[in-house]
């Protein structure tokens, strides 16, 4: 069934030849869809102030090249949840999460996709849909969608302009919340991007609730606090009003644990109070004078 679905969806596309930005990991439409077979002249994501183009210039790769250097590793974190990470690190280096509920969801996305990854995911129950926190992690979502039968990809409509490959399987949703299934809810927090979203899983953490945040809430190195930024690589902060609004939106949701975008960036317990403390601290320092440092 899965093999048949892969043949039917996007069968005219050569995903292995579609150019991928080596800095952010975003996949652009295959050459047949954009014309002459040359890579794009630039990456929309990396040319914007929240990301960057390396000093050495724009570099492109493809899945056919990546398969000789990269592999995806799986890690089980708790009942019903696995992370997927590419080794060695590629592009930004985020991990994706597979949540096993009444229909499996892939939260966020990694660029590398091979037959081994597809086989393992299918052995874990396949995928019903994909949801992505923000444009920096859109990666190869068109290819992932096609590989699992043309499943929907949930992206907030406020980030539509950043979708460099706007395929027909993307669902651009509106509003503050989108209830999916199995206790999964997307929450539009904004901040890092206008359409930035996090995923609330009511059944996670033994029923105490889990928040999967990408780097919309960045779990700090102490694994006890979070921070928020407009740009992490370029050190551009968000305003105090952003922090206040994000805090107010999360205050009505119960969660005890947070899984962030990167390896080992988790708050194991007491996450809700730690997020509140972190945002209050953030606001305090934004409003402080140099005499208070």
C-alpha positions as CSV (number, residue, x, y, z in Angstrom):
1,X,0.0,0.0,0.0
2,X,2.7,2.5,1.0
3,X,4.8,1.6,-2.2
4,X,1.7,2.1,-4.4
5,X,1.0,5.5,-2.7
6,X,4.5,6.6,-3.4
7,X,4.2,5.8,-7.0
8,X,0.9,7.6,-7.4
9,X,1.7,10.9,-5.6
10,X,4.1,13.2,-7.4
11,X,5.1,10.4,-9.8
12,X,6.2,12.9,-12.4
13,X,8.6,14.6,-10.1
14,X,12.3,13.8,-9.6
15,X,12.7,14.5,-6.0
16,X,16.2,13.2,-5.9
17,X,17.2,16.0,-8.3
18,X,15.4,18.8,-6.5
19,X,17.8,21.4,-5.1
20,X,18.2,21.7,-1.3
21,X,19.8,24.7,0.3
22,X,22.7,23.4,2.3
23,X,22.4,26.2,4.9
24,X,18.7,26.0,5.9
25,X,17.8,22.7,4.4
26,X,14.8,23.9,2.3
27,X,14.0,22.0,-0.8
28,X,13.0,23.9,-3.9
29,X,10.8,22.5,-6.8
30,X,12.6,20.1,-9.1
31,X,14.3,21.6,-12.1
32,X,11.5,20.4,-14.5
33,X,9.2,22.7,-12.5
34,X,11.3,25.8,-12.6
35,X,12.8,25.6,-16.0
36,X,16.5,25.0,-17.0
37,X,17.9,22.5,-14.4
38,X,20.1,25.1,-12.8
39,X,19.8,25.7,-9.0
40,X,17.8,28.8,-7.8
41,X,19.7,32.0,-7.9
42,X,19.3,32.5,-4.2
43,X,17.4,31.0,-1.2
44,X,14.4,33.1,-0.1
45,X,14.8,31.9,3.5
46,X,18.5,32.5,3.9
47,X,18.4,36.0,2.3
48,X,16.1,37.2,5.0
49,X,17.4,38.7,8.3
50,X,16.4,35.7,10.5
51,X,18.7,33.4,8.6
52,X,22.0,34.0,6.7
53,X,24.0,33.2,3.6
54,X,27.5,31.9,4.5
55,X,30.5,34.0,3.6
56,X,31.4,31.3,1.1
57,X,28.2,31.9,-0.7
58,X,25.0,29.9,-1.5
59,X,25.6,26.1,-1.7
60,X,23.1,23.6,-3.0
61,X,22.8,19.8,-2.7
62,X,20.2,17.1,-3.6
63,X,18.9,13.9,-2.1
64,X,21.0,11.9,-4.6
65,X,24.1,13.5,-3.2
66,X,23.1,13.4,0.4
67,X,22.5,9.6,0.4
68,X,26.2,9.0,0.3
69,X,26.9,11.1,3.4
70,X,23.9,11.1,5.7
71,X,21.6,8.8,7.7
72,X,18.6,9.4,9.9
73,X,18.6,8.1,13.5
74,X,15.6,7.4,15.6
75,X,15.3,7.8,19.4
76,X,12.3,6.9,21.6
77,X,11.6,9.5,24.2
78,X,8.4,8.3,25.8
79,X,5.4,6.0,24.9
80,X,4.1,7.0,21.5
81,X,6.9,9.5,20.6
82,X,10.1,9.2,18.6
83,X,12.5,11.8,17.3
84,X,14.2,11.7,13.9
85,X,17.6,13.4,13.4
86,X,20.0,13.4,10.5
87,X,23.7,12.5,11.2
88,X,26.1,14.0,10.7
89,X,24.3,17.3,11.3
90,X,22.8,18.9,8.1
91,X,21.9,22.6,7.6
92,X,20.2,24.0,10.8
93,X,20.2,20.5,12.5
94,X,16.7,20.4,13.9
95,X,15.0,17.1,14.7
96,X,11.5,15.9,13.7
97,X,9.1,14.0,16.0
98,X,6.8,11.1,15.2
99,X,3.8,11.0,17.5
100,X,1.7,7.8,17.6
101,X,-1.9,8.6,18.3
102,X,-5.1,7.6,16.5
103,X,-3.2,8.6,13.4
104,X,0.6,9.3,13.3
105,X,1.8,12.9,13.0
106,X,5.2,14.1,11.9
107,X,6.1,17.3,13.9
108,X,8.6,19.4,12.1
109,X,10.7,17.9,9.3
110,X,14.3,17.0,8.4
111,X,15.7,17.4,4.9
112,X,17.2,13.9,4.4
113,X,14.7,11.2,3.3
114,X,15.8,7.7,2.2
115,X,14.1,4.3,1.8
116,X,15.3,3.2,5.2
117,X,13.6,6.1,6.9
118,X,10.4,5.5,5.0
119,X,10.5,1.8,5.9
120,X,11.0,2.5,9.6
121,X,8.3,5.2,9.7
122,X,5.9,2.8,8.0
123,X,6.8,0.1,10.6
124,X,5.8,2.6,13.3
125,X,2.4,3.0,11.7
126,X,3.1,5.4,8.8
127,X,2.0,9.0,8.8
128,X,-1.4,10.7,8.6
129,X,-0.1,14.3,8.3
130,X,2.8,16.6,8.9
131,X,2.8,19.9,10.8
132,X,5.7,22.3,10.8
133,X,6.5,25.0,13.3
134,X,7.9,27.7,11.0
135,X,9.6,28.3,7.6
136,X,13.1,27.4,8.7
137,X,12.0,23.8,9.1
138,X,9.9,23.4,5.9
139,X,12.9,21.3,4.6
140,X,11.7,18.6,2.2
141,X,8.0,18.5,3.3
142,X,6.7,18.0,-0.3
143,X,8.8,14.9,-0.7
144,X,7.8,13.5,2.8
145,X,4.2,14.1,2.0
146,X,4.5,12.3,-1.3
147,X,6.4,9.4,0.2
148,X,3.5,8.7,2.6
149,X,0.7,8.8,0.1
150,X,0.1,12.6,-0.4
151,X,-0.7,13.4,3.3
152,X,-1.5,17.0,4.3
153,X,1.1,19.4,5.6
154,X,-0.3,21.9,8.2
155,X,1.3,25.3,8.0
156,X,-0.2,28.6,9.3
157,X,-1.4,30.9,6.6
158,X,0.5,33.8,8.1
159,X,3.7,32.1,6.9
160,X,2.4,31.2,3.4
161,X,4.7,33.7,1.6
162,X,7.8,31.7,2.9
163,X,6.7,28.4,1.3
164,X,9.1,28.2,-1.6
165,X,7.5,25.0,-2.8
166,X,3.7,25.6,-2.5
167,X,2.5,22.2,-3.4
168,X,-1.2,21.2,-3.4
169,X,-0.9,19.1,-0.2
170,X,-0.2,22.1,2.0
171,X,-3.1,23.1,4.3
172,X,-2.7,26.8,5.2
173,X,-4.9,27.1,8.4
174,X,-6.1,30.3,10.1
175,X,-6.8,31.3,13.6
176,X,-5.2,30.7,17.0
177,X,-5.8,27.0,17.4
178,X,-6.3,24.0,15.1
179,X,-7.5,20.8,16.8
180,X,-6.2,17.8,14.8
181,X,-6.9,14.4,16.5
182,X,-5.8,12.2,19.4
183,X,-5.3,15.2,21.7
184,X,-3.1,17.1,19.3
185,X,-3.6,20.8,18.8
186,X,-1.6,23.4,16.9
187,X,-1.2,26.8,18.6
188,X,-0.2,29.9,16.7
189,X,2.1,31.8,19.0
190,X,3.8,34.1,16.5
191,X,7.0,35.7,17.6
192,X,9.9,34.1,15.6
193,X,7.6,34.2,12.6
194,X,4.0,35.6,12.4
195,X,2.7,32.1,11.7
196,X,5.0,30.3,14.2
197,X,3.1,27.4,15.8
198,X,3.8,24.9,18.5
199,X,2.1,21.5,19.1
200,X,0.3,20.6,22.3
201,X,-0.1,16.9,23.0
202,X,-2.6,16.3,25.8
203,X,-1.6,12.6,26.3
204,X,2.1,13.2,26.5
205,X,4.2,13.1,29.7
206,X,1.9,10.4,31.2
207,X,-1.1,12.6,30.6
208,X,0.3,15.8,32.1
209,X,0.7,17.3,28.6
210,X,3.6,17.9,26.3
211,X,4.5,21.0,24.2
212,X,6.7,20.5,21.1
213,X,8.1,23.9,20.3
214,X,10.7,23.8,17.6
215,X,12.7,26.9,18.4
216,X,9.6,29.1,18.8
217,X,10.4,28.5,22.4
218,X,14.1,27.7,22.4
219,X,15.0,25.3,25.3
220,X,18.2,26.7,26.9
221,X,21.4,24.9,27.6
222,X,20.4,24.5,31.3
223,X,17.3,22.4,30.2
224,X,15.4,24.4,32.8
225,X,14.5,27.7,30.9
226,X,13.5,28.9,27.4
227,X,14.1,32.0,25.4
228,X,12.5,33.6,22.3
229,X,14.1,35.5,19.5
230,X,13.3,36.9,16.1
231,X,16.7,35.6,14.8
232,X,18.9,33.2,16.7
233,X,21.9,33.3,14.4
234,X,21.8,37.1,14.0
235,X,20.9,37.7,17.7
236,X,17.8,39.8,17.0
237,X,15.4,39.8,20.1
238,X,11.7,40.0,20.2
239,X,9.8,42.7,22.1
240,X,8.4,42.6,25.5
241,X,4.9,42.6,24.0
242,X,5.7,39.5,22.1
243,X,6.8,37.8,25.3
244,X,3.6,38.9,27.1
245,X,1.3,37.7,24.3
246,X,3.1,34.3,24.0
247,X,2.8,33.8,27.8
248,X,-0.9,34.7,27.8
249,X,-1.6,32.2,25.0
250,X,0.2,29.4,26.8
251,X,-1.3,30.1,30.2
252,X,-4.6,28.4,29.4
253,X,-2.8,25.1,28.3
254,X,-1.6,22.5,30.6
255,X,1.8,20.9,29.9
256,X,4.5,19.4,32.1
257,X,7.2,18.7,29.5
258,X,8.8,20.5,26.5
259,X,10.7,19.0,23.6
260,X,12.7,21.6,21.7
261,X,14.2,21.5,18.2
262,X,17.6,20.2,19.0
263,X,19.2,17.1,20.5
264,X,18.8,16.9,24.3
265,X,17.0,20.2,24.5
266,X,14.1,19.2,26.7
267,X,12.5,20.4,29.9
268,X,11.5,17.1,31.6
269,X,9.1,18.4,34.2
270,X,7.5,21.6,35.5
271,X,7.7,23.1,32.1
272,X,4.7,25.4,32.3
273,X,6.0,27.3,35.4
274,X,9.5,27.4,33.9
275,X,8.2,29.0,30.7
276,X,6.4,31.6,32.7
277,X,9.5,32.4,34.7
278,X,11.6,32.6,31.6
279,X,9.3,35.0,29.8
280,X,9.0,37.2,32.9
281,X,12.8,37.2,33.1
282,X,13.0,38.1,29.4
283,X,10.6,41.0,29.9
284,X,12.5,42.2,33.0
285,X,15.8,42.5,31.1
286,X,14.3,44.2,28.1
287,X,12.9,46.8,30.4
288,X,16.0,47.2,32.6
289,X,18.5,50.0,32.5
290,X,22.2,49.7,32.2
291,X,22.5,50.6,35.9
292,X,20.8,47.3,36.8
293,X,23.2,45.0,35.0
